[in-house]
Amino acid sequence: MKKLVSILTAATMISGMAMTAFADEASFVKGDVDKDGIITGHDAAMVSMYADGILSIGLTEEQLSLADMNGDGTVDAADAALIAENQEYVLGDIDLVDMRRITDASHIIHMTFLKRIDPEIDFGEEEIRADIDCNGVLDIYDYMGVVTMYGETFVGLQCFEEGKYYFVMTPEREQLAMSGYKERNPEVETLKDCEKIMFRKAIIENMDMDGDGAVTCSDATAVLKTYAESAAGIYKAADDQKEDINGDGKVDIDDATLILKAYAMNAAGLF
């Protein structure tokens, strides 16, 4: 009897493991290579870059299976084209509103800024789609990529080379993207210089709670005050409240910590 029970238990465990594995594999449709739950231009870009041998992040076996649209056992440009045909949202449409907009670019730089302060922050599926150049890092190039694509699409230019589904920041595009910043800031030489300017601006816009034009410990104190009053039931903090620095729908110690980290990094000249 004990032997029979052991056999049945083992069979149940194996069956459960198989069902779990099947569920995991079936949870993403073909073409959803980045596994954000929907087929977008980001998936097409990843596969197109993989086919051209320039994708700087690795694809798992599961992702390669999702990328093999025609089922021929090879992930190539034909699969990228099929994904592009089936995409529901274009590359750069971070918030999935059926187009790429300047607001998508602004969202990218906001996430980039906060992740520079705390790399452990996870913005979920939006963070996946925000990595425009598919290198696993959010930075100024992703922001400028959306801005440039938006501008070129607006005037009727082609964002991608023929047969490609990824955006390339060429030297010409980079110089054009920096032109406005250079006019106001002659010291600007690279897009990274532009990023520093944007981060310094973001610190004030997002973290100056008392409106004195600087980010200090008093701003973190203001956030903690809001947190304490909300926790005490004095009032319910609004979802879009300014003190919700990380945008997670609540005001808490994490928001105050972000301000203190930004204050320290800014004082150290890291921004």
C-alpha positions in Angstrom: 0.0 0.0 0.0 2.8 2.4 0.9 4.5 1.7 -2.4 1.2 2.4 -4.3 0.8 5.7 -2.4 4.4 6.6 -3.3 3.8 5.9 -6.9 0.6 7.8 -7.0 2.2 10.8 -5.2 5.1 10.8 -7.7 2.7 10.6 -10.6 0.7 13.5 -9.3 3.8 15.6 -8.8 5.1 14.8 -12.3 1.6 15.6 -13.7 1.5 18.9 -11.8 5.0 19.8 -13.0 4.0 19.1 -16.6 0.8 21.1 -16.3 2.8 24.1 -14.8 5.4 23.9 -17.6 2.6 23.7 -20.2 0.8 26.7 -18.6 4.0 28.7 -18.6 4.7 27.9 -22.3 1.1 28.7 -23.3 1.0 32.0 -21.4 2.6 33.9 -24.3 1.4 33.9 -27.9 3.7 33.5 -30.8 5.5 36.8 -31.5 5.4 38.1 -28.0 9.1 37.7 -27.7 9.6 40.2 -24.8 6.8 38.5 -22.9 4.9 41.7 -22.0 1.6 40.1 -22.9 1.1 41.8 -26.3 2.7 41.8 -29.7 4.4 45.2 -30.4 7.0 46.8 -32.5 9.4 46.0 -29.6 9.1 42.3 -30.4 9.7 43.0 -34.1 12.7 45.1 -33.2 14.2 42.4 -31.0 13.8 39.7 -33.6 15.0 41.9 -36.5 18.2 42.8 -34.5 18.7 39.2 -33.6 18.4 38.2 -37.3 21.0 40.9 -38.1 23.3 39.7 -35.3 23.3 43.0 -33.4 21.0 42.2 -30.5 23.0 42.9 -27.4 20.8 40.9 -25.0 20.4 37.2 -25.1 17.2 35.3 -26.0 16.1 32.3 -24.0 15.0 29.1 -25.6 11.4 30.1 -24.9 11.9 33.5 -26.5 13.5 31.9 -29.6 10.4 29.6 -29.8 8.1 32.6 -29.6 10.1 34.4 -32.2 10.0 31.5 -34.8 6.7 32.7 -36.3 6.8 30.4 -39.4 7.9 27.4 -37.5 10.9 26.6 -39.7 13.3 26.2 -36.7 15.2 29.3 -37.5 14.8 32.8 -36.2 15.4 35.2 -39.1 14.2 38.3 -40.9 11.1 36.5 -42.2 10.0 36.0 -38.6 10.6 39.7 -37.8 8.5 40.6 -40.8 5.6 38.4 -39.6 5.8 39.8 -36.1 5.7 43.3 -37.6 2.6 42.4 -39.6 0.9 41.1 -36.5 2.0 43.8 -34.0 -0.8 45.7 -32.3 1.3 48.7 -31.2 4.3 50.3 -32.8 7.9 50.6 -31.4 7.9 53.4 -29.0 4.3 53.3 -28.0 5.0 52.7 -24.3 1.6 53.4 -22.9 -0.3 51.5 -25.6 -2.5 54.2 -27.0 -2.2 53.2 -30.6 0.6 55.6 -31.5 4.0 56.8 -30.3 3.8 60.3 -28.7 6.1 62.8 -26.9 4.4 61.6 -23.7 5.9 58.2 -24.3 9.3 59.8 -24.5 8.7 61.8 -21.3 7.7 58.6 -19.6 10.9 56.9 -20.7 13.1 59.7 -19.3 11.1 59.6 -16.0 11.7 55.9 -15.6 15.3 56.3 -16.6 15.8 59.0 -14.0 14.3 57.0 -11.2 16.2 53.8 -12.1 19.4 55.8 -12.1 18.6 56.6 -8.4 17.4 53.1 -7.5 18.2 50.4 -10.1 16.0 48.0 -8.2 12.8 49.8 -9.2 10.7 47.7 -11.6 8.2 49.4 -13.9 7.0 46.1 -15.3 5.8 45.8 -18.8 6.2 49.5 -19.6 9.9 49.3 -18.8 10.3 46.4 -21.2 8.7 48.4 -24.1 10.7 51.5 -23.2 14.0 49.8 -24.1 13.8 51.0 -27.7 17.2 49.9 -28.7 16.8 46.5 -27.0 20.1 46.6 -25.1 18.6 45.9 -21.6 19.2 49.5 -20.4 17.0 52.5 -20.2 18.9 55.7 -21.1 18.8 58.9 -23.2 19.1 56.9 -26.4 15.7 55.3 -25.8 14.2 58.7 -25.0 15.7 60.3 -28.1 14.7 57.3 -30.2 11.0 57.9 -29.5 11.4 61.7 -30.0 13.2 61.2 -33.4 10.8 58.5 -34.6 7.8 60.7 -33.7 9.3 63.6 -35.6 10.2 61.7 -38.6 6.8 60.0 -38.8 5.1 63.3 -38.4 6.8 64.7 -41.5 6.4 61.5 -43.5 9.9 60.1 -43.3 10.8 56.4 -42.8 12.1 55.6 -39.4 13.5 52.2 -40.4 15.8 51.0 -43.1 14.2 48.7 -45.7 13.5 45.3 -44.3 14.5 46.3 -40.7 12.2 46.9 -37.8 14.5 48.6 -35.3 15.6 52.2 -34.9 19.2 53.2 -35.4 20.5 56.4 -33.8 22.9 57.5 -36.5 25.5 60.3 -36.0 23.3 62.6 -38.1 20.2 61.9 -36.0 22.2 62.3 -32.8 23.5 65.7 -33.9 20.0 66.8 -34.8 18.6 65.6 -31.5 21.2 67.6 -29.6 20.9 70.8 -31.6 18.2 72.3 -29.4 20.2 71.5 -26.2 23.4 72.9 -27.7 21.8 76.2 -28.4 20.8 76.6 -24.7 23.8 74.8 -23.3 27.1 75.2 -25.3 28.9 72.6 -23.2 26.7 69.8 -24.6 28.8 67.5 -26.8 27.0 64.1 -26.5 23.6 62.7 -25.8 24.9 61.7 -22.3 25.4 65.5 -21.7 21.8 66.0 -22.6 20.8 63.3 -20.2 22.5 65.0 -17.3 20.7 68.2 -18.1 17.4 66.4 -18.2 18.1 64.6 -14.9 18.9 67.9 -13.1 15.6 69.3 -14.4 13.8 66.1 -13.4 15.1 66.3 -9.8 13.4 69.7 -9.3 10.2 68.8 -11.2 9.6 65.6 -9.4 11.2 66.0 -6.0 11.0 69.7 -5.0 8.1 69.3 -2.6 8.4 72.7 -0.9 8.9 74.7 -4.1 12.2 76.4 -3.0 14.0 75.4 -6.2 16.2 72.8 -4.6 15.9 69.2 -3.4 16.9 68.8 0.2 16.1 66.7 3.2 13.1 68.9 3.9 11.5 67.5 0.7 11.8 64.0 2.0 10.4 65.2 5.4 7.3 66.6 3.5 6.8 63.2 1.9 7.0 61.4 5.3 4.5 63.9 6.7 2.0 63.0 4.0 2.7 59.3 4.6 2.1 59.6 8.3 -1.1 61.6 7.9 -2.4 59.1 5.3 -1.5 56.1 7.6 -3.2 57.8 10.5 -6.4 58.2 8.5 -6.3 62.0 8.5 -6.9 61.9 4.8 -6.6 59.5 1.8 -3.7 60.3 -0.5 -4.7 60.7 -4.1 -3.3 58.2 -6.7 -1.7 61.0 -8.7 -0.3 62.9 -5.7 3.1 64.6 -6.3 4.6 62.9 -3.3 4.1 59.5 -5.0 7.6 59.8 -6.6 7.8 56.2 -7.9 4.3 56.2 -9.3 3.2 53.1 -7.5 -0.1 54.6 -6.3 0.8 55.3 -2.7 2.9 57.7 -0.7 5.3 55.9 1.6 8.9 55.6 2.9 10.1 54.4 -0.5 9.2 57.8 -2.0 11.1 59.7 0.7 14.1 57.4 0.3 14.2 58.2 -3.5 14.4 61.9 -2.6 17.2 61.4 -0.2 19.2 59.3 -2.7 18.7 61.9 -5.4 19.8 64.6 -3.0 23.0 62.7 -2.1 23.8 61.8 -5.7 23.2 65.4 -6.8 25.4 66.7 -4.0 28.1 64.3 -5.1 28.0 65.6 -8.7 26.6 62.4 -10.1 23.8 64.2 -12.0 
